[in-house]
Amino acid sequence: MYTELLPLALCTGFGLGFLLLALRASVAAALLWLRGLRVPGVVAARAAADPRRGGLVVFSDHLGRDLVLDPGRYGPLCGLPPVGGRVIVVYARTRPTAARLWTLRHLLAPSFGWFVSSTLAFGAGVVVTP
């Protein structure tokens, strides 16, 4: 009996955990949207030896330090302009190294990924239920 319920309990636990992570990512995006500091950034090219696509965003925080934001390999899909273009960067005043692009797609991408993961975990729980 317990061996039949174990996969269901694991899938439900993982699903709830992923759902909580999606909620946390959504709250973090909402807080950045409401209270984040917005500064302009410039898209710079990656080093020639770097095989990843897209560019890097160089911006200055509120203390005048130059920082680099790597939007990841899906940066062009999230609204990153070509090299030399300007983009708005948002960050919490206490954490400028955790900056994000000021686009809805880039802010909500982590919460969407966690939500899809929770859906897959709950779906796996439905499939393994006898």
N, C-alpha and C positions, 0 to 999 in steps of 0.2 A: 504494500500500500504506500509506504513512504517513498519507495523508488519511483512510483508513478507520479507522485506529487512534486518530487524534487525538480525536474525540468521546468514544470509550470511555475514553481516558486522562484527559481533562478531567473526565468524570463520576465516574470512580473517585477522582481527586484531590480533587474537591469533596466527594464522599461521605466519604472518609477525614478530610478537614479538619473537616467538620461533626460527624463521629463523635467526633473528639478534643475539639471544643468541648463536645459533650454530656457527655463524660467529665469535662472540667474543671468544668463547671457542677454536675455531680453531686457531685464531690469538694468543691467549695466549699459546697454545701448540707449535706453530711455534716459538714464541719468546723464550720459554723455550728450544726448540730444538737448536736454534741458539746461544743464549746468556746465557743460564742457567749454573750454576756451578754444576758440577757433582762430587759427593763424594760417596765412598763406604758405604754400610750399611749392617747390619747383621740382619737376620730374627730371632726374639725372639718369644717365646710362649706367648700366652695370659694367664691371670690369670685363675685359675681353675674354679672360679665362673662365668667367662664370657662365655655365651652360643654361641657367634658368632664363625664362622669358620675362618680359616686362622690365620696367625701370624701378629705380629707387626714388623716394621722395625726401628731399632735403628741406628742413624747416628749422626755424628758431623758436625756442620756447620763451616764456614770459621773463626769464632771467637773461636772455640773450645768448644762450648756448645753442650751437648748431647740432641738430640731431638728424638721424637718418631713419626713415620708416621704410621697411620692406613690406609692401602689400601682398607679397606672396606671388605664386605663379598664376593666380587667378585675378591679379590686379587689373588687367585689361577688361575682363568680364565685369568687374565691379565699378567701371567708370573711370579708370586711370587714363589720362590723356597721353599722347605720345611724348617722347623725350623733348624737353624744353618747355612743355606746357605747364600751366599753373593749376593747382588744385588746393582745396581747403582741407586742412588737417584739424582734427578735434582731439583734445586730450583733457584729462582731469588735472587740475592745478597741482595736485600732489604727486601725480605720476605721469610726467611728460614722456617717459620712455614707452608707455603703453598707449601710444597715439593710434588713431584710426583715421581712415579717409572719411570726409564729410559727405558720404553718399549713403542713401538708404540701403542699397544692396551690400555695401561693405560693412555697415553697422549691424545688419541683421543676418549676415551669412552664418556666423557661429550658432545662433539660436535655431536657425533653420536646419543646420546639420544635426544638432542634438535632437531636434524634434523628429527628424527622419529616422535617426538611430532608435529613438524610443518607439516609434511606430513599428520598425522592423523587429524589435525585441518583443513587443506585445503580440505582433503577428506570429512570431515563432512560438510564443506561448500558446496561442490558439491552435497552431498546427500540431504541437506535440501533446496536446491534451487528448487523452484517450476517449 
